Amino acid sequence: MNLSVTNSPFTEGQATQINELLQTLTPEQKVWLSGYLVANQQFSTNAPTSTQSQAQNSTTGEGVLSESTEAMLQQNEPTVIPEKRAITLLYGSETGNAQGLAEIFEERLSNIGHKVTLKAMDDFKAKNLKNVEDLFIITSTQGEGDPPDNAAELHEFIHGRKAPKLEGVRFSVLALGDQTYEFFCQTGRDFDRKLGELGAERIYERVDCDVDYEEDAEKWMANVIKAIDTETKGTQSEQVVSESIKYAKEKKFSKANPYEAEVLENINLNGQGSNKETRHIEFLLDNFGEEYEVGDCLVVLPQNDPALVDLLISTLGWDPNEQVPITDEGDTLSLEEALTSHFEITKLTKPLLLNAASFFDNDELSEKTEDREWVQNYIEGRDFIDLLNDFATTELQPENLYQLLRKLPPREYSISSSYQALPDEVHITVGAVRYNTHGRERSGVCSVQFAERIQPGDTVPIYLKRNPNFKFPTEGDTPVIMIGPGTGVAPFRAYMQEREERGFKGNTWLFFGDQHFTTDFLYQTEWQEWLKDGVLGKMDVAFSRDTDEKVYVQHRIAEHSEEFNQWLQNGASIYICGDEKHMAKDVHQAIRNVLVKEQNLSEEEAEDYLKQMKKDKRYQRDVY
């Protein structure tokens, strides 16, 4: 705003001179000048008498400030506070966990005055990495140590020759993972190591989170804020962040605050004689108060098999009613309840094995855990009972249990119903897991709980989980290709229900596969009705055990190569749901082969084509 005679006490000449001067000043000079004027005003208010003034002038000289005045000016000279560094917050997320944490962290940083740019890694231009100031990364890891789809390109860039030097950049990494996998938190570790090698300053050490990540994530956020924010006391920062995450949890149903959902139906979808058992489970959402979208997940808090709990207590030789601590804070449960609903007892992890070596006081175990390869091989397919049987201990005490076992992780299932069609219900499709290994029968914790111990009328603790990386078109004219063998068909059933509810026709192509047509065609009647009514445009199925040579969905894609390519060129989006280790990789290769064959692309060009589809959200996966 320019000064004038109408908006200031200055004459026209004074206003003109001041305006001209202000235009030449830097922001720091303006701040200093304002402090000078305030100090000078205070000096004038406390000015000495004319006699005193004359005496001072005769001593200091005309126009020269006295020492007391200079001291006053120095005392009142404003401190120039440097602007806070710009924060870039990037997330790599496959199922939404890392994205959810990043959004909470961005909100908290913004609320305490920081300028934050929040982006998925594939929305961030890698060449701008050299321009960031404070960089914080939250990322998960997929499969055998691979980055999430939306982190793959940036991960490749920083490990390539074009990666810039990052002197002057400060950073910290929050890594999400699962300790049962060999390459636990590998993507986060990769980013952390490479950023350091490129010259960036690690402002706070990387934190690796297991499946029960909330508490570790809270601590990381609080400590990062304490490290970057000199104006906020550390204890205040930690409290602010914890309260923020607590509020984010409490304003909807969550692990800490689950909804007890009544089971309406629990049906076996497989026919008599099938090698499989797939449960269709319907829950009542009475006064639930939250909507879900196609592609979202339902999270279930499971319980361990009571028979397995009894066997473990017998193996330990402890009293099932004894109170045992479950946290450092001294919270306790009875041993039976702790092993049923709090601790994971069906899987071994590397940290568990290494901790056991110190608690068991077993020389053989201590020696073997020195061998990394042995550790990795031993934990595969074994549980806590196996460990106790193989390495006897009399030293392990009930109070040590919580230091050894991790918390029982929730189970996530793709929702197989549409909220638009069934607002008071939510459905999931669960394959019962049973197998024999190391001389004992084993079973999936949650899947067999549904198969054997949950009846209509029972209640199950659940909550919703958004999946922002698996979202379907909301308009009806976008062609959609759906590839989902076995229980991977669940979200596509939800999508068909929603399209039917909205009156959409055609533009959909389903690839479904399983073992046998007669016993394993999940939701067969519904698919055939949708196909007949035109809600589903096209369907191809593959039943691997009905022919001499096994046929899978990727073979059906190859058989329809020309038409598949035509759908892609017409703007179709591809959705894949199911097993990551084998199916998803085989399907990806099949699609790449279509591009090579039908568009005359090289393997590298076909891969680039699919990378661009991922960027455009036309190639989305929900794999596990």
C-alpha positions in Angstrom: 0.0 0.0 0.0 1.4 3.4 -1.0 1.2 6.2 1.6 -0.7 9.4 0.8 -2.1 12.4 2.6 -5.4 10.6 3.0 -4.2 7.4 4.6 -1.3 8.7 6.7 -0.3 11.7 8.8 2.4 12.7 6.3 2.5 15.6 3.9 2.4 14.9 0.2 6.2 15.5 -0.1 6.9 13.3 2.9 4.7 10.5 1.6 6.4 10.6 -1.8 9.9 10.4 -0.2 8.9 7.5 2.1 7.3 5.6 -0.8 10.4 6.0 -2.9 12.6 4.8 0.0 10.5 1.8 0.8 10.7 0.5 -2.8 14.5 0.3 -2.5 14.5 -1.6 0.8 14.9 -5.3 1.3 12.6 -7.2 3.7 15.3 -7.3 6.3 15.9 -3.6 6.0 12.2 -2.9 6.5 12.1 -5.0 9.6 15.2 -3.3 11.0 13.7 0.2 10.2 10.5 -0.6 12.0 12.4 -1.7 15.1 14.5 1.5 14.9 11.4 3.7 14.8 9.8 1.9 17.8 13.0 2.2 19.8 13.4 5.9 18.8 9.9 6.6 19.9 10.6 5.0 23.3 13.7 7.2 23.6 11.7 10.3 22.8 9.1 9.5 25.3 11.8 9.3 28.1 13.9 12.2 26.7 16.0 14.2 29.1 15.3 17.9 29.8 16.8 20.6 27.4 19.7 21.3 29.8 20.5 17.6 30.0 20.2 17.3 26.2 22.5 20.2 25.7 25.1 18.7 28.0 24.9 15.4 26.2 25.2 17.1 22.8 28.3 18.9 24.0 29.8 15.6 25.0 28.8 13.4 22.1 28.6 15.9 19.3 25.6 17.1 17.4 23.5 14.4 15.8 25.5 11.6 17.4 23.4 9.2 19.6 24.4 8.7 23.2 25.6 5.4 24.5 22.3 4.9 26.4 20.4 5.5 23.2 22.5 3.1 21.2 22.0 0.5 23.9 18.3 1.1 23.7 18.3 0.7 20.0 20.3 -2.5 20.2 18.0 -3.8 22.9 14.9 -3.1 20.8 16.4 -4.1 17.4 14.1 -6.8 16.1 15.4 -10.3 15.7 15.1 -11.4 12.1 13.7 -14.9 12.2 14.6 -16.9 9.1 11.8 -18.4 7.1 11.1 -22.0 7.8 12.4 -24.4 5.2 9.9 -25.8 2.7 8.9 -29.4 3.4 8.4 -32.0 0.7 6.5 -35.0 2.0 6.4 -38.0 -0.4 4.7 -41.3 0.0 5.0 -44.7 -1.7 1.8 -46.6 -1.0 0.2 -49.8 -2.4 -2.7 -50.3 0.0 -3.1 -46.8 1.5 -1.3 -47.2 4.9 1.7 -45.0 3.9 -0.6 -42.5 2.3 -2.9 -42.2 5.3 0.1 -41.6 7.6 1.5 -39.0 5.1 -1.9 -37.1 5.1 -1.9 -37.1 8.9 1.7 -35.8 9.1 1.0 -33.1 6.4 -2.0 -31.8 8.4 0.0 -31.6 11.6 3.0 -29.9 10.0 0.7 -27.4 8.3 -1.2 -26.7 11.5 2.0 -25.6 13.3 3.0 -23.3 10.5 5.1 -25.2 8.0 4.8 -25.0 4.3 4.3 -28.6 3.1 4.1 -30.1 -0.4 2.4 -33.6 -0.1 2.6 -35.9 -3.1 2.5 -39.5 -4.1 6.0 -40.3 -5.5 4.7 -40.8 -9.0 3.2 -37.3 -8.9 6.6 -35.8 -8.0 8.9 -34.8 -10.8 12.2 -36.6 -10.0 14.3 -33.9 -11.6 13.0 -31.5 -8.9 14.6 -33.5 -6.2 17.6 -31.2 -6.2 15.4 -28.2 -5.4 13.9 -29.6 -2.2 14.9 -28.4 1.3 13.5 -30.8 3.9 12.4 -34.1 2.4 10.4 -36.7 4.4 9.5 -40.1 2.9 6.9 -42.5 4.1 6.9 -45.8 2.1 5.9 -49.4 2.2 7.6 -52.4 0.7 6.0 -54.9 -1.7 6.7 -58.6 -2.2 10.4 -59.5 -2.3 11.7 -56.1 -1.3 10.1 -54.2 -4.2 8.9 -50.6 -4.1 5.1 -49.9 -4.4 4.0 -49.2 -7.9 3.8 -45.5 -7.3 7.3 -45.4 -5.9 9.1 -47.5 -8.5 10.1 -44.6 -10.8 11.6 -42.4 -8.1 13.3 -45.4 -6.6 14.9 -46.2 -9.9 15.8 -42.5 -10.5 17.8 -42.0 -7.3 19.7 -45.2 -7.9 20.6 -44.2 -11.5 23.3 -42.0 -12.9 21.1 -39.0 -13.3 20.5 -38.7 -9.5 21.6 -35.2 -8.3 23.9 -34.4 -5.5 21.7 -33.4 -2.5 24.0 -31.3 -0.3 21.8 -28.9 1.7 18.8 -31.3 1.7 17.7 -32.6 5.1 15.7 -35.8 5.2 14.1 -38.6 7.3 12.4 -41.9 6.3 9.5 -43.8 7.8 9.4 -47.3 6.4 6.5 -49.7 6.6 6.8 -53.5 6.3 6.2 -56.9 7.7 8.9 -58.7 9.7 7.7 -62.1 8.4 9.2 -61.1 5.0 12.9 -61.5 4.3 13.3 -58.0 2.8 11.6 -56.2 5.7 11.1 -52.5 5.0 13.6 -52.8 2.1 12.2 -49.9 0.0 12.5 -47.5 3.0 16.0 -48.7 3.7 16.9 -48.1 0.0 15.7 -44.5 0.0 17.4 -43.8 3.4 20.7 -45.2 2.3 20.7 -43.6 -1.2 19.7 -40.1 0.0 22.6 -40.2 2.5 25.0 -41.3 -0.3 23.8 -38.4 -2.4 24.9 -36.0 0.3 21.6 -35.2 2.0 21.7 -34.7 5.8 19.7 -37.2 7.9 17.9 -35.0 10.3 16.3 -38.0 12.1 17.2 -41.7 11.9 15.0 -43.9 9.8 12.2 -45.8 11.7 11.2 -49.3 10.4 7.6 -50.2 11.3 6.1 -53.7 11.5 2.4 -54.4 10.7 1.4 -52.8 14.0 2.9 -49.4 12.9 0.8 -46.8 14.7 2.9 -46.2 17.8 6.2 -46.2 15.9 4.8 -43.8 13.3 3.6 -41.4 16.1 7.1 -41.4 17.6 8.8 -40.7 14.3 6.4 -37.8 13.5 7.0 -36.3 16.9 10.8 -36.6 16.8 10.9 -35.2 13.2 8.9 -32.2 14.3 11.2 -31.7 17.3 14.2 -31.8 15.0 12.9 -29.2 12.5 10.9 -26.9 14.6 13.0 -24.7 16.9 10.0 -22.8 18.1 8.0 -25.7 19.4 9.2 -27.5 22.4 9.8 -31.2 21.8 7.4 -32.4 24.5 4.7 -30.1 23.0 5.5 -31.4 19.5 5.2 -35.0 20.6 1.9 -34.3 22.4 0.5 -32.4 19.4 1.3 -35.2 17.0 0.0 -38.0 19.2 -3.2 -36.1 19.8 -3.5 -35.5 16.1 -3.2 -39.2 15.2 -5.4 -40.1 18.2 -8.1 -37.7 16.9 -7.8 -39.1 13.4 -8.4 -42.6 14.8 -11.2 -41.7 17.1 -13.3 -39.7 14.6 -14.1 -43.0 12.8 -14.0 -46.7 13.6 -10.4 -48.1 13.8 -8.2 -50.7 15.3 -8.4 -48.9 18.6 -12.1 -48.3 18.2 -13.6 -51.2 16.1 -17.3 -51.6 15.2 -18.9 -54.8 16.4 -20.6 -56.0 13.2 -23.3 -58.7 13.3 -22.8 -61.5 10.8 -25.9 -61.9 8.6 -24.7 -64.7 6.3 -21.7 -67.1 6.2 -21.9 -69.3 3.1 -19.5 -71.7 1.5 -19.3 -70.7 -2.2 -17.6 -73.8 -3.4 -19.5 -76.9 -4.5 -19.2 -80.4 -2.9 -16.0 -82.1 -3.8 -14.0 -78.9 -4.2 -10.4 -78.7 -3.0 -11.2 -75.2 -1.6 -13.5 -73.5 0.9 -14.4 -69.9 0.1 -16.7 -68.1 2.5 -19.1 -65.4 1.5 -19.7 -63.3 4.6 -22.3 -60.5 5.0 -22.2 -58.0 7.9 -24.9 -55.7 9.1 -23.9 -52.0 9.3 -26.6 -50.8 11.6 -25.9 -47.1 12.5 -22.4 -47.5 11.2 -22.3 -43.9 9.9 -19.5 -44.4 7.3 -19.7 -44.9 3.6 -17.3 -47.1 1.7 -16.3 -47.2 -2.0 -15.7 -49.9 -4.5 -12.0 -50.9 -4.1 -11.9 -50.3 -0.3 -11.1 -52.9 2.3 -12.7 -54.3 5.4 -10.3 -54.9 8.3 -11.1 -57.7 10.7 -9.6 -58.1 14.2 -9.2 -61.9 14.5 -8.6 -64.3 17.3 -6.3 -67.3 17.4 -7.7 -70.8 17.4 -8.6 -71.8 21.0 -7.2 -75.3 20.3 -3.9 -73.8 19.3 -3.9 -71.5 22.4 -4.5 -74.5 24.6 -1.6 -76.4 23.0 0.7 -73.5 23.4 -0.2 -73.0 27.1 0.4 -76.7 27.7 3.7 -76.5 25.9 4.8 -73.6 28.1 3.5 -75.3 31.2 2.0 -72.0 32.6 -1.3 -71.1 34.3 -3.8 -69.9 31.7 -5.3 -67.5 34.3 -2.0 -65.9 35.3 -1.9 -62.1 34.5 0.8 -61.3 32.1 2.0 -57.8 30.9 1.3 -56.9 27.3 3.0 -53.4 27.2 5.9 -51.5 28.8 3.3 -49.5 30.6 2.2 -52.5 32.7 -1.2 -53.3 31.0 -2.1 -56.9 31.7 -4.3 -59.7 30.4 -4.8 -63.3 31.5 -2.3 -65.6 29.7 -5.2 -67.3 27.8 -6.7 -64.0 26.7 -3.4 -62.5 25.7 -2.6 -65.6 23.5 -6.1 -65.6 22.0 -6.6 -61.9 21.1 -3.4 -60.0 21.6 -0.2 -61.9 20.5 0.6 -63.4 17.2 1.5 -67.1 17.8 1.3 -68.6 14.3 4.3 -67.0 12.7 7.9 -66.6 13.5 9.9 -63.5 12.6 13.7 -62.7 12.6 13.4 -60.4 15.7 11.4 -63.0 17.6 14.1 -65.6 16.9 16.9 -63.3 17.9 15.1 -62.3 21.1 14.4 -65.9 21.9 18.1 -66.6 21.8 18.6 -64.2 24.7 15.5 -65.2 26.7 15.7 -69.0 26.2 19.3 -69.4 27.4 19.7 -72.3 24.9 23.2 -72.7 23.5 22.1 -74.4 20.3 19.6 -71.7 19.5 22.2 -69.0 20.3 24.7 -70.6 17.9 22.2 -71.1 15.1 20.9 -67.6 15.1 24.4 -66.4 14.1 23.6 -67.9 10.7 21.4 -65.5 8.8 20.5 -68.1 6.1 19.5 -70.6 8.8 17.3 -68.0 10.5 15.5 -67.2 7.2 14.9 -70.9 6.4 13.8 -71.8 9.9 11.0 -69.1 10.3 9.4 -70.2 7.0 6.2 -72.1 7.9 6.9 -72.6 11.6 5.2 -71.1 14.6 6.0 -70.4 18.3 5.1 -73.9 19.4 7.6 -75.3 16.9 10.3 -73.0 18.4 9.5 -74.2 22.0 9.6 -77.8 20.9 12.8 -77.5 18.9 14.7 -75.4 21.5 13.8 -76.2 25.1 13.9 -73.5 27.7 13.2 -73.2 31.4 14.4 -69.6 31.5 11.5 -67.9 29.6 9.0 -66.3 32.0 5.5 -65.0 31.5 6.6 -61.4 32.0 9.0 -61.8 29.1 6.2 -62.8 26.6 5.4 -59.3 25.4 9.1 -58.7 24.7 9.1 -61.7 22.4 5.8 -61.8 20.6 4.4 -59.1 18.3 0.8 -58.0 18.3 -1.7 -60.0 16.4 -2.1 -58.2 13.1 -5.5 -57.3 11.7 -6.6 -59.0 8.4 -7.6 -56.9 5.4 -10.2 -58.2 2.8 -11.4 -56.5 -0.4 -15.0 -55.5 -0.1 -17.2 -57.5 -2.4 -20.4 -55.4 -2.2 -21.4 -51.9 -3.2 -22.5 -49.3 -0.7 -24.7 -47.7 -3.3 -26.6 -50.9 -3.7 -26.5 -52.2 -0.1 -25.9 -49.2 2.3 -26.7 -51.2 5.4 -24.4 -54.2 4.6 -20.8 -55.0 3.7 -19.7 -58.3 2.2 -16.3 -60.0 2.0 -15.0 -63.1 0.2 -12.5 -65.2 2.2 -10.6 -68.3 1.2 -10.0 -70.7 4.1 -6.3 -71.4 4.4 -5.3 -74.9 5.5 -2.0 -76.8 5.0 0.4 -79.2 6.5 4.1 -78.4 7.1 6.8 -79.5 9.4 4.7 -82.4 10.6 1.7 -80.4 11.8 -1.6 -79.2 10.4 -1.8 -75.4 10.0 -4.6 -72.9 9.3 -5.1 -69.3 8.5 -5.9 -67.3 11.7 -8.8 -65.3 10.4 -10.0 -67.3 7.4 -10.5 -70.5 9.4 -12.1 -68.5 12.2 -14.7 -67.6 9.7 -14.9 -71.1 8.2 -15.2 -72.9 11.5 -16.1 -70.7 14.4 -18.2 -67.7 13.2 -22.0 -68.2 12.8 -24.8 -65.8 11.7 -25.8 -63.7 14.7 -22.2 -63.6 16.0 -20.4 -60.2 16.1 -17.0 -59.5 14.7 -14.8 -56.4 15.4 -14.2 -54.6 12.1 -13.4 -51.2 10.6 -13.0 -49.7 7.1 -9.8 -49.0 5.3 -9.7 -46.8 2.2 -7.7 -47.9 -0.8 -6.9 -44.8 -2.8 -4.8 -46.7 -5.2 -7.6 -49.0 -6.4 -10.4 -46.7 -7.5 -12.9 -47.4 -10.3 -14.3 -44.9 -12.9 -17.5 -43.2 -11.7 -18.8 -42.7 -15.2 -20.2 -45.6 -17.2 -18.6 -45.1 -20.6 -14.9 -45.9 -19.6 -14.0 -49.4 -20.7 -12.8 -51.5 -17.7 -10.9 -54.8 -17.9 -11.1 -56.8 -14.6 -8.6 -59.6 -13.9 -9.3 -61.5 -10.7 -8.8 -65.2 -10.2 -10.2 -66.9 -7.0 -11.1 -64.5 -4.2 -9.5 -61.7 -6.3 -12.9 -61.4 -8.0 -14.3 -59.8 -4.8 -13.9 -56.0 -5.8 -15.2 -56.7 -9.3 -18.5 -58.1 -7.8 -18.8 -54.9 -5.9 -18.2 -52.9 -9.1 -20.8 -54.8 -11.0 -23.4 -54.2 -8.2 -22.6 -50.5 -8.3 -22.9 -50.3 -12.2 -26.2 -52.1 -12.0 -27.4 -49.7 -9.3 -26.4 -46.8 -11.5 -27.9 -48.3 -14.7 -24.6 -48.6 -16.5 -24.3 -51.1 -19.4 -21.4 -52.8 -21.1 -17.8 -51.5 -21.3 -16.7 -54.2 -18.9 -14.6 -57.4 -19.5 -14.0 -59.9 -16.7 -11.2 -62.5 -16.6 -11.8 -65.1 -13.9 -10.0 -68.3 -13.1 -10.0 -71.1 -10.5 -9.6 -74.9 -10.4 -12.9 -76.4 -11.6 -15.9 -75.0 -13.4 -18.5 -77.1 -11.5 -17.3 -76.4 -8.0 -15.2 -73.2 -8.0 -17.0 -70.7 -10.2 -17.4 -68.1 -7.5 -20.7 -66.0 -7.8 -21.4 -67.9 -11.1 -25.1 -67.1 -11.2 -24.6 -63.4 -10.6 -22.0 -63.1 -13.4 -24.2 -64.9 -15.8 -27.1 -62.6 -14.9 -25.0 -59.5 -15.4 -23.8 -60.8 -18.7 -27.3 -61.6 -19.8 -28.6 -58.2 -18.8 -25.7 -56.3 -20.4 -24.2 -54.9 -17.2 -21.2 -57.1 -17.9 -20.0 -56.7 -21.4 -17.7 -59.7 -21.8 -16.4 -62.6 -19.7 -13.6 -65.1 -20.2 -12.8 -67.9 -17.7 -10.0 -70.3 -17.1 -10.4 -73.4 -14.9 -6.9 -74.9 -14.6 -7.8 -78.4 -13.4 -10.5 -79.1 -16.1 -8.0 -79.6 -18.9 -4.9 -81.8 -19.3 -2.8 -78.7 -19.7 -3.3 -76.1 -17.0 -4.9 -72.9 -18.3 -4.8 -69.6 -16.3 -6.2 -66.1 -16.9 -2.9 -65.0 -18.5 -3.5 -67.6 -21.2 -7.0 -66.2 -21.9 -5.4 -62.7 -22.3 -3.0 -64.1 -24.9 -5.8 -65.9 -26.7 -7.6 -62.6 -27.1 -4.5 -60.5 -27.8 -6.0 -58.5 -30.7 -9.2 -57.6 -28.9 -7.4 -56.9 -25.6 -5.2 -54.4 -27.4 -8.1 -52.8 -29.1 -9.7 -52.2 -25.7 -6.5 -50.5 -24.5 -6.4 -48.3 -27.6 -10.0 -47.4 -26.9 -9.0 -46.1 -23.4 -9.7 -49.1 -21.2 -8.4 -49.2 -17.6 -7.0 -52.4 -16.3 -7.7 -53.7 -12.7 -5.9 -56.7 -11.2 -6.7 -58.3 -7.8 -5.2 -61.3 -6.2 -1.9 -63.1 -5.7 1.1 -60.9 -6.2 3.9 -63.5 -6.2 2.7 -65.5 -9.2 -0.6 -64.4 -10.8 0.0 -60.6 -10.9 3.5 -61.0 -12.4 2.3 -63.5 -15.0 -0.6 -61.3 -16.0 1.7 -58.3 -16.3 3.9 -60.2 -18.6 0.9 -61.4 -20.7 -0.2 -57.8 -21.1 3.2 -56.7 -22.1 3.3 -59.5 -24.7 0.0 -58.2 -26.1 1.6 -54.8 -26.6 4.8 -56.2 -28.2 2.7 -58.4 -30.6 -0.1 -56.0 -31.5 1.6 -52.6 -31.4 5.1 -53.8 -32.5 6.7 -52.4 -29.4 10.0 -53.6 -27.9 9.9 -55.2 -24.4 11.2 -51.9 -23.0 8.7 -49.8 -24.9 5.9 -52.1 -23.7 7.0 -51.7 -20.1 7.1 -47.9 -20.6 3.6 -48.0 -22.0 2.4 -49.8 -18.8 4.3 -47.4 -16.6 2.5 -44.5 -18.3 -0.8 -46.3 -17.8 0.0 -46.6 -14.1 0.7 -42.8 -14.0 -2.6 -42.2 -15.7 -4.4 -44.4 -13.1 -5.4 -46.7 -16.0 -3.5 -49.7 -14.6 -4.3 -50.4 -10.9 -3.6 -53.4 -8.7 -4.8 -54.7 -5.4 -2.4 -57.6 -4.8 -1.3 -59.5 -1.8 
